[in-house]
């Protein structure tokens, strides 16, 4: 995502601040928090209440618009429980001629949610931390979401949540100054699996950035002797992950594993948005499989290997980015 506004929202204790921090680092973005603004307003003598809360949203909205106009990517952390609050970010993006995307954080493990809420220590003197009963009341008043957004269940490890958001957030090549660089070998990761998943996420992002920057006609057209189109490439790479990890490594039966091909060539009738969502969903399947197995674990025997011995997960994870890198040059 380049020169865009990414709004991470959800109830207190769902992990939105941790996710917003991680996304801010990965995207080299300006990080803004409504709670930070409200704390400053309360410290200046304003009374707690609805008016001060609205003022905090408006202040952060103004800062977001200013940074967007300066060419920055902005990540906002806010509860965003009402439509007027959400409209703040749409106005900010429109005023700067930038994109806005929304990410809703949830925590489906109640015990974990309670633990997070009870154990929170934040650098605020005036912003009150809610108790569980307060949270339940806020949940009842949380207005349903009416627009496109990505849902992230933060019971999963933080790197997985970051990967899901980035996979669902195409980066436009036409505004390349803020595009993500190739992963540095000095980036901290929990283990080697996270490193390999990050490489794969990078190449997905390169592909989606290039395809998103094309006109609809160019997305469906071809200038290559092979005749394949950019949309067919997106479709193909989704099935590459599906074949190697689901059908191959885990040995699970998948319907029509070669659904990206017709009569020996790539083919798709889906549009750009549908293919982008499908690739993002497949990325989540890949993350789940990788997190559930060791890198030295050998795949299950099956038709994918065409009579050859099954490969270990590490070799599979090196093969999928190789295909992505080769086909997105």
N, C-alpha and C positions, 0 to 999 in steps of 0.2 A: 504494500500500500504506500503511495507516495503523495505528499501534500494532501493528506486526508485527515479526517477526524474519526477516531475510534473511541466509542463510548462504552465503557465497561460498567454495567449496572446490575443491581440485585440487592437483596436484603442484607443487613449487617451480618457478618460472620460467614458469608458464603464464599469468601476467598477472593472477592473482586479486587481488593487493594493489592494483594500479592500478585494476582494475574496482571493487573494494570502496570505494576512495577516491572514485571518480567517482560511484558510486551513493549514497554517504553524503552527498556535496554536493547531488546532485539531490533526494534525499528529505529533506534537513535532518535526517539521522539521527545517532544516536550510533554512532561507529565503534570497534569493538573488534578486537584482534588477539591470537591465541594466542601468536604469536612474541614480542610485546611483554611478555606476562605471563611467558613462560618466561625471557626475558632478565632480568627483575626477580628472579625466583626464583633463577636461577643467580648473579646479582650479590650476592644475600643470603647465599650460601654453600651452597646446596643442590647436591648432586652431579648431573651430567648423567645422564640415564637415563630409563627408562620411568616411574618414580614421579613425577619432576619434570614430565615431559610431561603425565601425567594431572592433576597438580595445576594446571598452567597451564590445561588445558581446564575443570576444575571452577571455577577462579577466574573465568575469563571467562564461564562459564555463569551464575555467581551475579551478576556485574555486569550481564549481559544481562537476567536476570529482574528485577533491581532497577529498571533503566531502563524496562523494559516496564511494570512496575507503576506507574511514575511517569507513564506516558502517552506515552513516546517510541517512535519507530521505531529499531530497532537493526540495524546491518549488521556481521556477524562475518566475519573473514578467518581461515581455518584450513585445513590440509591435509585433515583429516577422512577419513583413509584406512581407518577401521575402523567397524563398526557401533556399538560402544560409544561411540566419539567422537561419532558423529552423534546418538546417543540423548541426549547432553548437551544439545543444542539443543532437542530435542523436550520434554524435561523442563522446561527453562527457559520455553518458550512456554506449556506447560500450566499451570505454576505461576502464570503471570501472566494467564492467560485470553486469550492472544494467538495469532495465526496464526504459522506458521513456513513459510518457503519456502526451497528449496535451489537454488543455481546452481553447476553444475560447469564449471570452466574447463579447456579443453584447448588445445594448440597443435599443429596437424597438420603444421607445417613444422619438421622436425627441425633444420635449419640455424639457423633463427630461434630455436628453443628453446635450442639450445646457446649461441648468441650471448648471449641474455638471461641464461642461467645464469652464463656466464663473466664477464659484465660487471656483475653485480649489486653495488651498493654500498649496504649498509643500515647504520643507526646502531646496530649490535649489536657488543658486545665478547665476549659469551659464547656466543651462539647461532651454531653453526658453519654455514657455507654449504656445501651439498652439491656434490660434483663430479658429472660426467655419469654415471660408473659407480655412484655412490651413488643417483642418481635412477633408474637402471634397476632397481636392486634394490627401491627403494620402489614402483616401478610394478608389479613382479611381485607385491608383497604388498598392493597396493591392492584392498580388497574391493569386489566388484561392488555397484552401487547397487540397493537394493530398493524404493525409493519414488519418488513424483513428483518431478521436478526439471527444470530448464532447462539445456540444454547450450549453452555459448558457446565458439566457436572464436576465440581471440584473435589469429589471424593477420589478422583484419579490424580496421579502425580502431576505436579505443576508443569514439567516439561511436556507432558502429553496434552495438557490444556492449552499451552502456548502453541503447540503444533496444530491443534484443531483450529484455533483461531486463524493462524497464518495460512493454513490450507484453504480456509473458507474466505480468505481476503485476498483476491487477485491484486497483483501489483502492476501498475500501468507502465509499460516501457516508454511511453511517450513523455513521461515526466521523470526521467531516469535519475536526476541528482540524488534523490533519497532512497534509491533502490538498494535492497539489501546486498552487501558484499558476500563473496564466497566465505563460508565459515572459517574463522581463524583457528589455527591449532592451539591457540592460547585460551580459547573460550572454556570456562569451567563446565563440566558435565558430571552427572552422577556415575555413569559407567559407559562402557564402549557401545552398548546398545543405543544410548541416547545420542552419541556422536553419529552413528550410522543413520539413525532416524533424522537427524538434523541435516545431513547431506542430502538425503532423499527429499526432505521438505524444501531445501534450497532449489533443487532442480525442478520440482513441481512448480515452485514460484516463478522460476525463469520461464517455463513453458506458459503458464497462465498469463504472465505479464506480456509476453510477446503476442499471444493470441488475442488478449483483451484489447491491445492497442490497434488491432486491425479493424477495418470496416467490415460490416456483415458480409459484403460480397467477397472480400479477400479471405475471410474466415472459411468460406465455403469453396473458394477457388483454389487452383493449383498452378504453380509455375515450374513444377519439377517433372522430369521424365517419368518418375514413378506414378505421377497422377494423384498422390495423396494430398489431402487438404489439411490445414491447421486443426480444424474441428475433428477430423478423423484421427489426427495424432493424439489429441487429448483423450479421445475414446480408447485408442490403442493403449496408451500408457496406463489408464485405469485397469484395463484387462491384463496388462503385463503384471501388475501387482497382484491381481486376483489369481492369475494362473500360478505364479511362483510361490505365493504365500498360502493362499487358501487351498487350492487344488493340489499344489505340489508339496510344500513343506508340511502342512497339517493333514494332507491326504483326505480332505473333505470333498464329498461330491458337490459340484457346482453346476447349475444348469447352463448348458451351452458355453463352455469355457472359451471358445473361439468366436464369441458373438461379435467381436470387432472386425471380423473378416467375412466377406461374401465373394465366392468364386476366386479365392486366393488373393484378394486385395482388401485393404482397409475400407470400412464403410460405416456411416452413421447417418440417421435421419434426425437426431436430436439437435436442439439449439445450443447456443453457447452457454446460457445460464444452466440448463439441465446438465450439460456435460461437466461444468465446473463444480456443481453440487455433487454429482456422482463421484468425481475424483476426490473431493473433500471427504465424502463418506467412506470411500475406499481407503483413504489415508487413516481414518479412525480404525478400520478393521486391521490394517497393517500394524498400527501402534499396539492394538490389543494383542495380536499374535506375538509380536516381538517382546512385549513386556511379560508374556506368559511362559517364555522359553529361554534357555541359555543359548549363547551364540555357538557353542560347540555341539549342541544337540542336533542329531541327525534327523532329517525329514522322514516321513512315513513312506513306505513303498507305494507306488501307484502309477497310473498311466502317464502322468506328467513327465516322468523321468525317461520314458521311451526305452525301458530296459536297462538304463544305466543305474549305478548305485545312487540312492538319494544323497543330496548334498547337505552339509551342515547349515544352520541358519546364517552364520557369518558369510558364507559364500553366496547364499541367496541375496543377502542384503547388499553385497558388493555388486551383484549382477544387475539388480533393478536400477540403481543410480547410473550404472554404465549405459544401460539402454536409454534412460532419460537424457543423459548427457549427450550421447551420440545423436539422438533424434531431435534435440532442441538447439543444435548449433546454428 
